[in-house]
Amino acid sequence: MKNRLSKKAVKFRKTISPVREIMNFADPDFIKKLGLDPADLVSFAGGWVNHTAPKELMAAYAEIASDDQLFHQSGAYSPTLGSREGRAAICAFEEHLYGLSDLQPTQVAVGQSSTQLTSALFQALLDPGDHLLLLDPTYCNYPMQLLTSLEAHILRFPVLDTNTWTYRADELIDELKQFVLKNEPKMILLVAPDNPTSQVLSTEFVSEITSTAEKVGAFVVVDFAYKPIVFDGGYPDYFSWAPRDNFLSIHSNSKWTKNLGRRMGWVEAPEFIIEALESIMNSTILCPDSLHQMAFARFVEKSVQSDTLRSYVQETIQRYHNAARVTVSAIKEHLRCPVLTPQGGIYTVIPVGQDGASYVDRVLRSTGVLFVPGWGFGSTLRNGVRISYGPLVNDTDTITRGLTRVGETIHDGD
């Protein structure tokens, strides 16, 4: 008997995934097929950070691994929503860095990652036929996650002006409010700092949209995957908001601590949503990783006591801010095109005057430099590409070298 996949699995396999496309482009075997040396590849495609993890975090793992009793405990099941110590550490972390003093452990659900928790939230808050509102452009994985969860519908609201190459979220607040009142989405999912634009939404923007969302019974969810990495003078006020009836947030331990492969994330939400997540996570991940929670709790406790947490975050910010400056400067000098100046995060975006996927393929074959095609982030980036300086944060000379190589090729004969 021939094995038959579910209709959803077949649909998912046939749908072109921007994340899968990114991974395929970066595959060393694919690079070799192009006649290029993978060792000579300059990649601006990676959505990862490359600074050093905190020494206190490394010490926490070493402490657990070297102690028979602690290591034994790390192999036990955690409660589905996370350990008491892990949830309390998250509250301490939020208060120490952002002054969020009224977050309670009962408003926190720890999960395997922010990706897993986003899918769990889709299941907890959306029904088939509901609308999810995304800004355009925004993170490319949400539509695929929604496809695997349920048949809800995506609405997009453009905030990138492709004629002037400016991010116009604040200018469009009134239009977006009317859009929300007219279309009545069930969830509005925002990202701060944004992926792929590295723009940081203003407090006015988030406040106005949250108030408008309440009128139509919508939830506003902020994805804070890059929350600590904000440039130029502090964090917006909503970074310090505790959960409200229609305001909640998704967090990751991956980016700011260079913990990409040690998967852990959490949600901060009203208790009724946390209780719903518990039921869903019982049947999906069963429980989050105990070892990572134990290490995180020890790391937060010691780095807060020694006052090294803030200095570590500030040093991390400075590294990525410097890499962002180098990237923007090299784009202006060598690519000679408009570019969004990052306000945080690890990315920027540029227009390329043609289909982004075709451009990426042409540049890769002719220069050995890899960008990410913009189509997966929304229609406003179909003729653009995302450039990540995250993996090259410690090697800014390669940023300049790679963008110089592209500029010399695309402007040959000018």
Buried (B, 14 or more C-beta within 10 A) or exposed (E): EEEEEEEEEEEBEEEEBBBEBBEEBBEEEBBEEBEBEBEEBBBBBBBBBBBBBBEBBEBBBEBBEEEEEBBEBBEEEBBBBBBEBBBBBBBBBBBBBBEBEEBBBEBBBBBBBBBBBBBBBBBBBBEEEBBBBBBBBBBBBBBBBBBEBBEBBBBBBBBBEBEEBEBEBEEBBEEBBEBBEEBBBBBBBBBBBBBBBBBBBBBBBBBBBBEBBBEBEBBBBBBBBBBBBBBEEEBBBBBBBBBEEBBBBBBBBBBBBBBBEBBBBBBBBBEEBBBBBBEBBEEBBEBBBBBBBBBBBBBBBBBBEEEBBEEBBEEBBEBBBBBBBBBBBBBBEBBEBBBBBBBBBBBBBBBBEEBBBEBBBBBBEBBBBBBBBBBBBBBBBBBBBBBBBBBBBEBBEBBBBBBBBBBEEBEEEE
